[in-house]
């Protein structure tokens, strides 16, 4: 090999793609003809560009590391990069129309659609019920402001690939047990584009886009819950060559609430009251998502009683109406009594003829677990 591309860029042979890209951008800014018109500098800029063209492409770099310069063109009887180990793949591609290592008929476009992105945001229960507008900051790709997506330096143009002559693919004839077979594969010099970029844009290194940070507004509708995905069409990163932007999917994560438990569109809350309040009846204020509500506890209320407040649950996603709020009553039995309290309860037991209680089991046709299920389902 006539030139050491690693030495030209000033990087080690195990340099990462990001290190190679940074080294090229630094040298390109110093040696670009628009910055330094000296003739010798112009030649150095060409050498740097040639080195970056090879080392920035994984396939070309592999070929170069194996001792073959991809920029040297074809060698021997076939195109560069065609080895016997690819014979079986080439045969399958020729008979069944396979991609030939990603190649397709004709040159592939440099402009492609950007990738989609999946983001996750946390919302509290009130935001999930009533909806909210959020702003999220994301790292994304936008069209290069210097070359406007062309990928070339100012004044430069793409040139036709000399190896494939603009077709984006090269053909190779091989002898097989079936006879001579002609196969087509993506051109290893231009990677199937049919053209070369002799002077990549120093800002985007030929990609036609640059990384940046942007703020996206997300309109979270009422009724979302954990796992709900919102589609933000065209809000993703711009594709190579300033291609169409991809989409952003926003996945909702609803944070647990300290008081209310959500089950579908219904909300559940447990309300603990003293034994005396359950026996005598009372009115208890309850702070809901819609403000304060009065819970009418009737005299003789038992533990497990459920009161339903219609229309105070979660909104129905993309539908009208809301679920219900179920208030589960838990009667608290006192555990510590002073002398006077115990005396009063003993007097009450005498008055109610409950001094000696015989255990009784109340049968229920649906069973205990069904009763619990019915209580939580509001039936």
C-alpha positions as CSV (number, residue, x, y, z in Angstrom):
1,X,0.0,0.0,0.0
2,X,1.4,3.4,-1.0
3,X,-0.1,5.3,1.9
4,X,-0.7,4.6,5.5
5,X,-4.2,6.0,6.0
6,X,-4.0,5.7,9.8
7,X,-0.8,7.8,9.8
8,X,-2.5,10.3,7.4
9,X,-5.3,10.9,9.9
10,X,-3.0,10.6,12.9
11,X,-4.9,7.8,14.6
12,X,-3.9,4.4,15.8
13,X,-4.9,1.2,14.0
14,X,-7.4,0.3,16.7
15,X,-9.0,3.8,16.7
16,X,-12.8,3.8,17.1
17,X,-15.1,5.2,14.4
18,X,-15.7,8.3,16.5
19,X,-12.0,8.9,17.0
20,X,-11.5,8.6,13.2
21,X,-14.4,11.0,12.6
22,X,-13.0,13.6,15.0
23,X,-9.5,13.4,13.5
24,X,-10.9,13.9,10.0
25,X,-13.0,16.9,11.0
26,X,-10.1,18.6,12.7
27,X,-7.8,18.1,9.7
28,X,-10.5,19.1,7.2
29,X,-11.0,22.4,8.9
30,X,-7.2,23.1,8.8
31,X,-6.6,21.9,5.3
32,X,-9.7,22.8,3.4
33,X,-8.9,24.9,0.2
34,X,-11.4,27.6,1.3
35,X,-9.3,28.1,4.5
36,X,-5.8,27.4,3.1
37,X,-5.4,28.0,-0.6
38,X,-1.8,26.7,-0.7
39,X,-1.3,24.0,-3.4
40,X,0.6,21.6,-1.1
41,X,-2.2,21.9,1.5
42,X,-4.7,21.1,-1.2
43,X,-2.9,17.8,-1.9
44,X,-2.8,17.0,1.8
45,X,-6.6,17.6,2.0
46,X,-7.1,15.1,-0.8
47,X,-5.0,12.5,1.1
48,X,-6.9,13.1,4.3
49,X,-10.2,12.8,2.5
50,X,-9.1,9.6,0.8
51,X,-8.0,8.1,4.2
52,X,-11.3,9.0,5.8
53,X,-13.3,7.5,2.9
54,X,-11.6,4.1,3.6
55,X,-11.3,4.1,7.4
56,X,-14.8,5.4,8.0
57,X,-16.4,2.5,6.2
58,X,-16.3,-0.8,8.1
59,X,-16.0,-2.9,5.0
60,X,-13.4,-0.8,3.3
61,X,-11.4,-0.6,6.5
62,X,-11.5,-4.4,6.8
63,X,-10.2,-4.8,3.3
64,X,-7.5,-2.2,3.9
65,X,-6.4,-4.0,7.1
66,X,-6.1,-7.2,5.2
67,X,-3.6,-5.6,2.8
68,X,-5.9,-4.4,-0.1
69,X,-6.5,-0.7,-0.8
70,X,-10.3,-0.4,-1.7
71,X,-9.4,2.7,-3.7
72,X,-7.1,0.8,-6.0
73,X,-10.1,-0.8,-7.9
74,X,-10.4,-4.3,-9.1
75,X,-7.7,-6.9,-9.1
76,X,-7.3,-10.2,-10.9
77,X,-10.2,-11.6,-12.9
78,X,-13.0,-10.3,-10.7
79,X,-14.1,-7.3,-8.7
80,X,-12.4,-6.4,-5.4
81,X,-13.8,-8.1,-2.4
82,X,-15.1,-11.2,-4.3
83,X,-13.7,-14.2,-2.5
84,X,-14.4,-17.9,-2.9
85,X,-16.0,-17.9,0.6
86,X,-18.9,-15.9,-0.9
87,X,-19.6,-18.4,-3.7
88,X,-22.5,-20.1,-2.0
89,X,-24.1,-16.8,-1.1
90,X,-23.6,-15.5,-4.7
91,X,-25.2,-18.7,-6.1
92,X,-28.3,-18.3,-3.9
93,X,-28.6,-14.7,-4.8
94,X,-28.4,-15.4,-8.5
95,X,-31.1,-18.1,-8.4
96,X,-33.4,-16.7,-5.7
97,X,-32.9,-13.0,-6.1
98,X,-31.2,-12.4,-2.8
99,X,-29.8,-9.1,-1.8
100,X,-26.1,-9.9,-2.4
101,X,-24.9,-8.4,0.8
102,X,-27.4,-5.6,0.9
103,X,-27.2,-4.7,-2.8
104,X,-30.2,-4.1,-5.0
105,X,-30.6,-3.5,-8.7
106,X,-29.3,-0.1,-9.5
107,X,-27.5,2.4,-7.2
108,X,-29.0,3.0,-3.8
109,X,-29.9,6.5,-2.8
110,X,-27.8,8.5,-0.3
111,X,-31.0,10.0,1.0
112,X,-32.8,7.7,3.4
113,X,-35.5,8.0,6.1
114,X,-34.4,8.6,9.6
115,X,-34.8,6.0,12.4
116,X,-37.7,6.0,14.8
117,X,-37.2,6.6,18.5
118,X,-38.9,5.3,21.7
119,X,-39.0,7.6,24.7
120,X,-40.6,7.1,28.1
121,X,-42.1,9.7,30.4
122,X,-43.5,9.5,33.9
123,X,-46.9,11.0,34.7
124,X,-48.8,11.1,38.0
125,X,-52.3,9.8,38.4
126,X,-54.0,13.2,38.0
127,X,-52.1,13.8,34.7
128,X,-53.0,10.4,33.5
129,X,-56.7,11.0,34.3
130,X,-57.1,14.6,33.0
131,X,-54.2,14.8,30.4
132,X,-51.2,17.1,30.4
133,X,-48.8,18.8,28.0
134,X,-45.1,18.0,28.5
135,X,-41.9,19.1,26.9
136,X,-39.1,16.6,26.6
137,X,-35.5,17.3,25.5
138,X,-33.9,14.7,23.1
139,X,-30.6,14.2,21.3
140,X,-31.5,13.8,17.6
141,X,-30.2,14.5,14.1
142,X,-31.1,17.4,11.9
143,X,-30.1,18.4,8.4
144,X,-26.5,19.8,8.1
145,X,-26.8,23.6,8.0
146,X,-23.5,23.8,6.1
147,X,-24.1,21.6,3.1
148,X,-27.9,21.4,3.5
149,X,-27.9,17.6,3.3
150,X,-25.7,17.3,0.2
151,X,-22.8,15.8,2.2
152,X,-20.2,17.6,0.1
153,X,-17.9,20.5,0.9
154,X,-18.7,23.8,-0.7
155,X,-18.1,23.8,-4.4
156,X,-17.5,20.0,-4.5
157,X,-19.7,17.5,-6.3
158,X,-20.2,13.7,-6.2
159,X,-18.2,11.9,-8.9
160,X,-19.2,8.7,-10.7
161,X,-17.6,5.6,-9.2
162,X,-14.9,4.3,-11.6
163,X,-15.3,0.7,-10.5
164,X,-19.1,0.2,-11.1
165,X,-19.4,3.2,-13.5
166,X,-22.4,4.5,-11.6
167,X,-24.4,1.3,-11.5
168,X,-23.9,0.7,-7.8
169,X,-23.1,-2.9,-8.3
170,X,-20.4,-5.0,-10.0
171,X,-20.7,-8.4,-11.7
172,X,-18.5,-11.4,-11.4
173,X,-18.4,-14.6,-13.4
174,X,-17.5,-17.8,-11.5
175,X,-17.3,-21.4,-12.5
176,X,-19.5,-23.8,-10.5
177,X,-20.8,-27.3,-10.7
178,X,-23.7,-25.8,-12.6
179,X,-21.5,-24.0,-15.1
180,X,-20.6,-20.4,-15.3
181,X,-22.7,-18.2,-13.0
182,X,-22.8,-14.4,-13.2
183,X,-23.5,-12.7,-9.8
184,X,-24.0,-9.1,-8.9
185,X,-23.0,-7.5,-5.6
186,X,-22.8,-4.0,-4.2
187,X,-19.8,-2.2,-5.4
188,X,-17.1,-2.3,-2.7
189,X,-15.7,1.1,-3.7
190,X,-18.8,3.2,-3.5
191,X,-20.8,0.8,-1.3
192,X,-23.6,0.6,-3.8
193,X,-24.3,4.4,-4.2
194,X,-22.8,4.5,-7.7
195,X,-20.9,7.7,-6.9
196,X,-18.0,8.9,-4.6
197,X,-17.7,11.9,-2.3
198,X,-14.2,13.2,-3.0
199,X,-14.6,16.2,-0.6
200,X,-17.0,15.4,2.3
201,X,-18.6,18.3,4.2
202,X,-16.3,19.1,7.1
203,X,-19.3,19.8,9.3
204,X,-21.2,16.5,8.9
205,X,-18.4,14.4,7.4
206,X,-20.5,13.6,4.4
207,X,-23.5,12.3,6.3
208,X,-25.7,15.3,5.4
209,X,-26.9,15.7,9.0
210,X,-25.5,16.6,12.4
211,X,-26.4,15.8,16.0
212,X,-28.2,18.4,18.1
213,X,-30.5,18.7,21.1
214,X,-34.2,19.6,20.6
215,X,-37.3,20.1,22.7
216,X,-40.4,18.2,21.7
217,X,-43.9,19.0,22.9
218,X,-46.0,16.0,23.9
219,X,-49.7,16.3,24.3
220,X,-50.7,13.5,26.7
221,X,-54.5,12.9,26.3
222,X,-56.8,12.0,29.2
223,X,-57.1,8.3,30.1
224,X,-53.5,7.1,29.4
225,X,-52.0,4.5,31.6
226,X,-48.8,2.6,31.9
227,X,-47.9,1.0,28.5
228,X,-49.9,3.5,26.4
229,X,-47.8,4.6,23.4
230,X,-48.3,8.0,21.7
231,X,-47.1,8.5,18.1
232,X,-45.4,11.8,17.2
233,X,-45.2,11.5,13.4
234,X,-42.1,13.0,11.8
235,X,-40.6,14.1,15.1
236,X,-37.7,11.6,15.0
237,X,-34.2,12.1,13.6
238,X,-33.6,13.3,10.1
239,X,-32.2,10.5,7.8
240,X,-28.9,10.4,6.0
241,X,-28.6,13.0,3.2
242,X,-31.2,15.1,5.0
243,X,-33.8,12.4,4.4
244,X,-37.3,12.3,5.8
245,X,-37.5,12.3,9.6
246,X,-38.5,9.2,11.5
247,X,-41.3,9.0,14.1
248,X,-41.1,9.3,17.9
249,X,-43.1,6.9,20.1
250,X,-43.7,8.1,23.7
251,X,-44.5,5.3,26.2
252,X,-46.4,6.4,29.3
253,X,-45.3,5.2,32.8
254,X,-48.0,6.1,35.4
255,X,-46.5,6.6,38.9
256,X,-48.2,5.0,41.9
257,X,-50.5,7.2,43.9
258,X,-50.3,7.4,47.7
259,X,-54.0,7.0,48.2
260,X,-55.8,5.8,45.1
261,X,-55.3,2.5,43.2
262,X,-56.2,2.4,39.5
263,X,-57.8,-0.6,37.9
264,X,-58.7,0.1,34.3
265,X,-60.9,3.2,34.3
266,X,-61.9,2.8,37.9
267,X,-60.2,4.1,41.0
268,X,-60.3,2.5,44.5
269,X,-59.6,3.9,47.9
270,X,-59.7,2.4,51.4
271,X,-61.4,4.5,54.1
272,X,-60.8,3.5,57.7
273,X,-63.4,4.6,60.3
274,X,-63.8,4.0,64.0
275,X,-66.2,1.3,65.3
276,X,-68.4,3.9,66.9
277,X,-68.8,5.9,63.6
278,X,-69.7,2.7,61.7
279,X,-72.3,1.9,64.4
280,X,-73.8,5.4,64.7
281,X,-73.3,6.7,61.2
282,X,-71.4,9.8,60.1
283,X,-70.4,12.0,57.2
284,X,-66.7,11.9,56.3
285,X,-64.9,14.3,53.8
286,X,-62.8,12.6,51.2
287,X,-60.3,14.5,49.0
288,X,-60.6,13.1,45.5
289,X,-59.0,14.1,42.2
290,X,-62.1,16.3,41.6
291,X,-62.0,18.0,45.0
292,X,-63.6,17.2,48.3
293,X,-66.5,14.8,48.3
294,X,-68.8,13.9,51.3
295,X,-69.0,10.1,52.1
296,X,-72.2,9.3,53.9
297,X,-71.5,6.4,56.3
298,X,-74.8,5.0,57.3
299,X,-75.4,3.6,60.8
300,X,-74.5,-0.1,61.0
301,X,-71.9,0.0,58.2
302,X,-69.8,-3.1,58.1
303,X,-66.1,-3.6,57.1
304,X,-65.9,-4.4,53.4
305,X,-68.9,-2.1,52.5
306,X,-68.2,-0.3,49.2
307,X,-69.6,3.0,48.2
308,X,-69.4,4.0,44.5
309,X,-69.0,7.6,43.4
310,X,-70.1,7.6,39.7
311,X,-68.0,9.4,37.1
312,X,-65.0,10.2,39.5
313,X,-62.6,7.6,38.1
314,X,-60.2,7.8,35.2
315,X,-61.1,9.2,31.8
316,X,-61.7,6.7,29.0
317,X,-58.9,7.0,26.5
318,X,-60.2,8.4,23.1
319,X,-63.8,8.0,24.4
320,X,-66.2,10.1,26.4
321,X,-67.0,9.5,30.0
322,X,-65.1,8.4,33.0
323,X,-64.9,5.4,35.3
324,X,-66.1,5.3,38.9
325,X,-64.4,5.8,42.3
326,X,-65.0,2.9,44.7
327,X,-64.7,3.7,48.4
328,X,-63.9,0.6,50.5
329,X,-64.9,1.0,54.2
330,X,-62.7,-0.6,56.8
331,X,-64.1,-0.6,60.4
332,X,-61.4,-0.2,63.0
333,X,-61.9,-2.2,66.2
334,X,-60.2,-0.5,69.3
335,X,-57.2,-2.4,70.6
336,X,-56.5,-0.3,73.8
337,X,-59.3,0.6,76.2
338,X,-59.1,2.4,79.5
339,X,-61.2,1.4,82.5
340,X,-64.1,3.7,81.7
341,X,-64.2,2.7,78.0
342,X,-64.2,-1.0,78.9
343,X,-67.0,-0.5,81.4
344,X,-69.1,1.2,78.9
345,X,-68.6,-1.5,76.3
346,X,-69.4,-4.2,78.9
347,X,-72.7,-2.3,79.6
348,X,-73.4,-2.2,75.9
349,X,-72.8,-5.9,75.6
350,X,-75.3,-6.5,78.4
351,X,-77.9,-4.3,76.8
352,X,-77.5,-6.1,73.5
353,X,-77.4,-9.6,75.1
354,X,-73.9,-10.2,73.7
355,X,-72.1,-11.2,76.9
356,X,-71.6,-14.7,75.5
357,X,-71.4,-14.9,71.8
358,X,-71.8,-18.2,70.0
359,X,-69.7,-18.3,66.8
360,X,-71.8,-18.3,63.6
361,X,-70.6,-18.7,60.0
362,X,-72.7,-17.0,57.4
363,X,-72.9,-18.9,54.1
364,X,-72.5,-17.0,50.9
365,X,-73.4,-18.7,47.6
366,X,-70.5,-17.2,45.7
367,X,-67.8,-17.8,48.3
368,X,-65.4,-15.5,50.1
369,X,-63.0,-14.8,47.2
370,X,-65.9,-14.1,44.9
371,X,-67.2,-11.6,47.4
372,X,-63.8,-9.8,47.5
373,X,-63.7,-9.8,43.7
374,X,-67.2,-8.4,43.5
375,X,-66.3,-5.7,46.0
376,X,-63.4,-4.5,43.9
377,X,-65.3,-4.7,40.7
378,X,-68.2,-2.6,42.1
379,X,-70.8,-5.3,41.5
